[in-house]
Amino acid sequence: MAKKTFRKIETDVDAGTQDDRLYNKAFTGWRASLRNTLLPLVRHETPILASMQKSIRTSGLDQYFIWTANLGTHTFFMIFLPILIWFGNAELGRNVAFLTAAGVFWSGFVKDFLCLPRPLSPPVHRLTMSPSVALEYGFPSTHSTNSISVALFLISMACEKFAPESPARIISIVGCVFYAVSVVFGRVYCGMHSVTDCIGGTILAYVVYWFQWTFKDQFNELFISQSYWTFLGIPICLMLVSLHVCFMGVLIGIMPGTWLCNQNEYCLKSNAFNLFGSQVGLFDILLSLVKLVVGVACLFIWRIACKKVCYYILPPIYRVFNLPHRKFEIGAR
């Protein structure tokens, strides 16, 4: 029996830059029409972005936008969201978690649906700490979706909680706007996305924000009630994995975990702790620091361990049940 061979994949070819005939053959109907409408916009912007970089790039701005790009990544939210919950903002942390989950999921789905490339490099210079992002398609920008949806939600919370003349309200709004602008413009500055990508991410961000903000009270009621409807979200998330895998594991953990916590008096008391309360002493501050260090360490250990375990146990399961998979191929190809 002849040995089965696999075609070598060119790793230096960016996602979405294959011959247009390949995409036109694979796509049909309005999917092909939409891609063919947006593709010229992305290509037209490439030399403009390259010229912009030559005009405004400095070493200081390079470092700033490279580092602020981390504020829109999975790793940042993996650390930031649990901290909100640990220190007395469980409701806010839960809402932002579902907000970012929806943003990552739907932006990832649209990326794979349209297969639009990022700005070509060269002529654009890509500034990033993660070179593997070239394996992902460009439209829409997930960073834009996450940062703008979170900023809009936090601004809405500030407007709801604080009086119009309150300094806290003004500081919150300015901080959120500064955060969103830094991340979104940084994607263009770093050559990672076109303006078209960021506009698409912004539109998606508003849709995600509007849905989460409009139904936040009904949404929170699911977790504080005695109803078991929360657990229905687990099979729904498992079905959504067929569309895109991002963040589904997080949601599967948050939904039953939050519901169980609200049924436990000790867990509720722990989540009600406020580090900035008037009754907080030195011991409480030290305990909070230990909680922060140990908690973040556990997150990274769990992430690394789960990845190793999945690589070990999933391939045999896929082979036994003949589940669809691709061997030794890069996903974005």
C-alpha positions as CSV (number, residue, x, y, z in Angstrom):
1,M,0.0,0.0,0.0
2,A,1.4,3.4,-1.0
3,K,2.4,5.7,1.8
4,K,0.0,8.6,2.2
5,T,1.6,12.0,1.8
6,F,0.5,15.4,2.7
7,R,0.9,18.5,0.5
8,K,3.3,20.9,2.0
9,I,1.7,24.2,3.0
10,E,3.6,27.4,2.3
11,T,3.8,29.0,5.8
12,D,5.0,32.3,4.3
13,V,1.7,32.9,2.5
14,D,-0.7,35.0,4.5
15,A,-4.3,33.9,5.1
16,G,-6.7,35.1,2.5
17,T,-4.1,35.7,-0.2
18,Q,-4.5,32.7,-2.4
19,D,-5.6,33.0,-6.0
20,D,-9.0,34.8,-6.2
21,R,-10.2,32.0,-8.5
22,L,-9.9,29.6,-5.5
23,Y,-12.3,31.7,-3.4
24,N,-14.7,32.4,-6.2
25,K,-14.9,28.6,-6.8
26,A,-15.4,27.8,-3.2
27,F,-17.9,30.6,-2.4
28,T,-21.3,31.0,-3.9
29,G,-24.1,33.6,-3.9
30,W,-24.0,36.6,-1.6
31,R,-21.0,35.3,0.3
32,A,-18.9,35.6,-2.8
33,S,-20.4,38.9,-3.7
34,L,-19.7,40.4,-0.3
35,R,-16.1,39.2,-0.4
36,N,-15.6,40.6,-3.9
37,T,-17.0,43.9,-2.7
38,L,-14.8,44.3,0.4
39,L,-11.6,42.9,-1.1
40,P,-10.8,45.9,-3.3
41,L,-11.2,48.2,-0.3
42,V,-8.6,46.2,1.7
43,R,-6.2,46.1,-1.2
44,H,-6.7,49.8,-2.0
45,E,-5.8,50.7,1.6
46,T,-2.5,48.8,1.7
47,P,-0.2,51.5,0.0
48,I,-2.0,54.2,2.0
49,L,-1.3,52.5,5.3
50,A,2.4,52.0,4.2
51,S,2.7,55.7,3.4
52,M,1.0,56.5,6.8
53,Q,3.5,54.4,8.6
54,K,6.5,56.1,7.0
55,S,5.1,59.5,8.0
56,I,4.2,59.0,11.6
57,R,6.2,56.0,13.0
58,T,8.5,56.6,15.9
59,S,10.2,54.1,18.3
60,G,8.1,55.5,21.2
61,L,4.8,55.0,19.3
62,D,5.9,51.6,18.1
63,Q,6.4,50.4,21.7
64,Y,3.2,52.0,22.9
65,F,0.9,50.5,20.3
66,I,2.6,47.1,20.4
67,W,2.0,46.9,24.1
68,T,-1.5,48.3,24.1
69,A,-2.5,45.7,21.5
70,N,-2.3,43.2,24.4
71,L,-5.3,45.0,25.9
72,G,-7.6,43.4,23.3
73,T,-6.2,39.8,23.5
74,H,-7.6,36.6,25.0
75,T,-4.8,36.6,27.5
76,F,-5.6,40.1,28.9
77,F,-9.3,39.2,29.3
78,M,-8.4,35.9,30.8
79,I,-6.6,37.8,33.6
80,F,-8.8,40.9,33.8
81,L,-12.2,39.3,34.0
82,P,-11.6,37.0,37.0
83,I,-10.0,39.9,38.9
84,L,-13.3,41.8,38.5
85,I,-15.2,38.9,40.0
86,W,-12.7,38.2,42.8
87,F,-12.9,41.8,44.1
88,G,-16.6,42.4,44.3
89,N,-17.7,43.0,40.7
90,A,-19.1,39.7,39.8
91,E,-22.0,41.1,37.8
92,L,-19.8,43.4,35.8
93,G,-17.2,40.7,35.2
94,R,-19.9,38.3,34.1
95,N,-21.4,40.8,31.6
96,V,-18.0,41.8,30.2
97,A,-17.1,38.1,29.9
98,F,-20.2,37.4,27.8
99,L,-19.6,40.6,25.9
100,T,-16.1,39.7,24.9
101,A,-17.1,36.1,24.2
102,A,-19.7,37.2,21.7
103,G,-17.2,39.6,20.1
104,V,-14.5,37.0,19.7
105,F,-17.0,34.4,18.5
106,W,-18.8,36.4,15.9
107,S,-15.7,38.3,14.6
108,G,-13.9,34.9,14.3
109,F,-16.9,33.4,12.5
110,V,-17.1,36.4,10.0
111,K,-13.3,36.2,9.4
112,D,-13.6,32.5,8.4
113,F,-16.7,33.2,6.5
114,L,-15.3,35.9,4.2
115,C,-11.6,34.9,4.2
116,L,-10.4,38.5,3.6
117,P,-6.6,39.2,3.9
118,R,-4.8,41.5,6.2
119,P,-2.9,44.5,4.7
120,L,0.0,43.0,2.7
121,S,3.5,43.0,4.3
122,P,5.5,44.4,2.5
123,P,4.8,47.2,1.8
124,V,3.2,47.5,5.2
125,H,5.3,46.8,8.3
126,R,3.6,44.5,10.8
127,L,4.4,45.3,14.4
128,T,3.3,42.6,16.8
129,M,4.3,40.3,19.6
130,S,2.5,37.4,18.0
131,P,3.7,36.6,14.4
132,S,1.2,33.8,14.2
133,V,-1.6,36.4,13.7
134,A,-0.8,36.1,9.9
135,L,-2.6,32.8,10.1
136,E,-5.9,34.6,10.8
137,Y,-8.0,36.5,8.3
138,G,-8.4,40.3,8.6
139,F,-12.0,41.3,8.4
140,P,-13.4,42.3,10.9
141,S,-10.9,43.3,13.6
142,T,-11.4,41.3,16.8
143,H,-9.4,43.9,18.7
144,S,-11.7,46.6,17.6
145,T,-14.8,44.5,18.4
146,N,-13.6,43.7,21.9
147,S,-12.2,47.1,22.9
148,I,-15.2,49.2,21.6
149,S,-17.9,46.9,22.9
150,V,-16.3,46.8,26.4
151,A,-15.7,50.6,26.4
152,L,-19.3,51.2,25.4
153,F,-20.6,48.9,28.1
154,L,-18.4,50.5,30.8
155,I,-19.4,54.0,29.7
156,S,-23.0,53.0,30.0
157,M,-22.4,51.6,33.4
158,A,-20.7,54.8,34.5
159,C,-23.5,56.9,33.2
160,E,-26.0,54.7,35.0
161,K,-24.1,54.6,38.4
162,F,-22.7,58.1,38.6
163,A,-24.3,61.6,38.5
164,P,-23.6,63.7,35.4
165,E,-21.3,66.1,37.4
166,S,-19.4,63.3,39.1
167,P,-15.6,63.2,38.6
168,A,-15.8,59.4,38.6
169,R,-18.2,59.5,35.6
170,I,-16.0,61.9,33.6
171,I,-12.8,59.9,34.4
172,S,-14.5,56.6,33.5
173,I,-15.7,58.0,30.1
174,V,-12.3,59.5,29.2
175,G,-10.5,56.4,30.3
176,C,-12.8,54.1,28.2
177,V,-12.5,56.4,25.1
178,F,-8.7,56.5,25.5
179,Y,-8.5,52.7,25.8
180,A,-10.7,52.1,22.7
181,V,-8.9,54.6,20.5
182,S,-5.5,53.3,21.6
183,V,-6.4,49.7,20.7
184,V,-8.3,50.4,17.5
185,F,-5.9,53.0,16.0
186,G,-3.0,50.8,17.1
187,R,-4.2,48.0,14.9
188,V,-3.9,50.4,11.9
189,Y,-0.7,51.9,13.0
190,C,0.9,48.5,13.5
191,G,-0.2,47.3,10.1
192,M,-2.3,44.5,11.4
193,H,-5.6,45.7,10.1
194,S,-7.0,48.0,7.5
195,V,-9.5,50.8,8.3
196,T,-12.1,48.6,6.6
197,D,-11.4,45.9,9.1
198,C,-11.7,48.3,12.0
199,I,-15.0,49.7,10.7
200,G,-16.3,46.2,10.4
201,G,-15.2,45.4,14.0
202,T,-16.8,48.7,15.3
203,I,-20.1,47.9,13.7
204,L,-20.1,44.4,15.2
205,A,-19.0,45.8,18.5
206,Y,-22.1,48.1,18.7
207,V,-24.4,45.2,17.8
208,V,-22.9,43.0,20.5
209,Y,-22.9,45.9,23.1
210,W,-26.5,46.8,22.3
211,F,-27.7,43.2,22.8
212,Q,-25.8,42.8,26.1
213,W,-26.9,46.1,27.5
214,T,-30.5,45.9,26.4
215,F,-31.0,42.5,28.0
216,K,-28.6,42.6,30.9
217,D,-31.3,42.5,33.6
218,Q,-32.9,39.5,32.1
219,F,-29.5,38.0,31.6
220,N,-28.4,38.5,35.2
221,E,-31.8,37.1,36.4
222,L,-30.8,33.7,35.0
223,F,-27.9,33.4,37.4
224,I,-29.5,34.6,40.6
225,S,-32.8,32.6,40.2
226,Q,-33.4,29.1,41.4
227,S,-34.2,28.0,37.8
228,Y,-32.1,25.4,36.0
229,W,-32.4,27.1,32.7
230,T,-28.8,28.3,33.0
231,F,-27.6,24.8,32.3
232,L,-29.3,24.8,28.9
233,G,-26.5,27.1,27.8
234,I,-24.0,24.2,28.0
235,P,-25.4,22.2,25.0
236,I,-26.0,25.4,23.1
237,C,-22.3,26.3,23.5
238,L,-21.2,22.8,22.4
239,M,-23.4,23.2,19.2
240,L,-21.9,26.6,18.5
241,V,-18.4,25.1,18.5
242,S,-19.3,23.8,15.0
243,L,-19.3,27.5,13.9
244,H,-16.3,28.7,15.9
245,V,-14.5,27.4,18.9
246,C,-13.4,30.7,20.6
247,F,-14.5,31.4,24.1
248,M,-17.0,28.5,24.3
249,G,-15.1,26.7,27.1
250,V,-15.1,30.0,29.1
251,L,-18.9,30.3,28.8
252,I,-19.5,26.6,29.6
253,G,-17.6,27.3,32.9
254,I,-19.1,30.7,33.7
255,M,-22.8,29.6,33.4
256,P,-23.0,26.7,35.9
257,G,-20.2,28.2,38.0
258,T,-22.0,31.5,38.5
259,W,-25.3,29.7,39.2
260,L,-23.7,27.4,41.8
261,C,-21.9,30.3,43.4
262,N,-25.2,32.1,43.9
263,Q,-26.6,29.1,45.7
264,N,-23.7,29.1,48.1
265,E,-23.6,31.5,51.0
266,Y,-19.8,31.3,51.4
267,C,-19.2,32.0,47.7
268,L,-21.6,35.0,47.8
269,K,-19.8,36.4,50.8
270,S,-16.4,36.0,49.1
271,N,-17.6,37.8,46.0
272,A,-19.1,40.6,48.0
273,F,-15.7,41.6,49.3
274,N,-14.7,45.2,48.3
275,L,-11.0,46.0,48.5
276,F,-11.8,49.7,48.7
277,G,-14.3,49.5,51.5
278,S,-14.0,51.4,54.7
279,Q,-13.6,48.2,56.9
280,V,-10.6,46.9,55.0
281,G,-7.4,46.4,57.1
282,L,-3.8,45.5,56.4
283,F,-4.5,41.8,56.7
284,D,-7.3,42.1,54.1
285,I,-5.0,43.9,51.7
286,L,-2.3,41.2,52.1
287,L,-4.9,38.5,51.6
288,S,-6.1,40.2,48.5
289,L,-2.6,40.3,47.1
290,V,-2.1,36.6,47.8
291,K,-5.4,35.9,46.2
292,L,-4.4,37.8,43.1
293,V,-1.0,36.2,42.7
294,V,-2.3,32.7,43.3
295,G,-5.4,33.1,41.2
296,V,-3.5,34.4,38.2
297,A,-0.9,31.7,38.5
298,C,-3.7,29.1,38.7
299,L,-5.2,30.5,35.5
300,F,-1.9,30.1,33.5
301,I,-1.2,26.6,35.0
302,W,-4.7,25.5,34.2
303,R,-4.4,26.8,30.6
304,I,-1.1,25.2,29.9
305,A,-2.1,21.9,31.5
306,C,-5.4,21.7,29.7
307,K,-3.7,22.3,26.4
308,K,-1.3,19.5,27.0
309,V,-4.0,17.1,28.1
310,C,-6.2,17.9,25.1
311,Y,-3.3,17.4,22.6
312,Y,-2.8,14.0,24.3
313,I,-6.4,12.7,24.6
314,L,-8.3,14.3,21.7
315,P,-6.5,12.8,18.6
316,P,-7.3,9.2,19.6
317,I,-10.9,10.1,20.3
318,Y,-11.2,11.8,16.9
319,R,-9.7,8.7,15.2
320,V,-12.0,6.3,17.0
321,F,-15.2,8.1,16.1
322,N,-13.9,9.3,12.7
323,L,-14.6,12.9,13.5
324,P,-13.6,15.5,10.9
325,H,-10.1,16.8,11.3
326,R,-7.1,17.9,9.3
327,K,-3.7,16.5,10.0
328,F,-0.6,18.8,10.0
329,E,-2.5,21.6,8.3
330,I,-2.6,25.2,9.4
331,G,-6.2,26.2,10.2
332,A,-6.4,29.4,8.3
333,R,-5.4,27.7,5.0
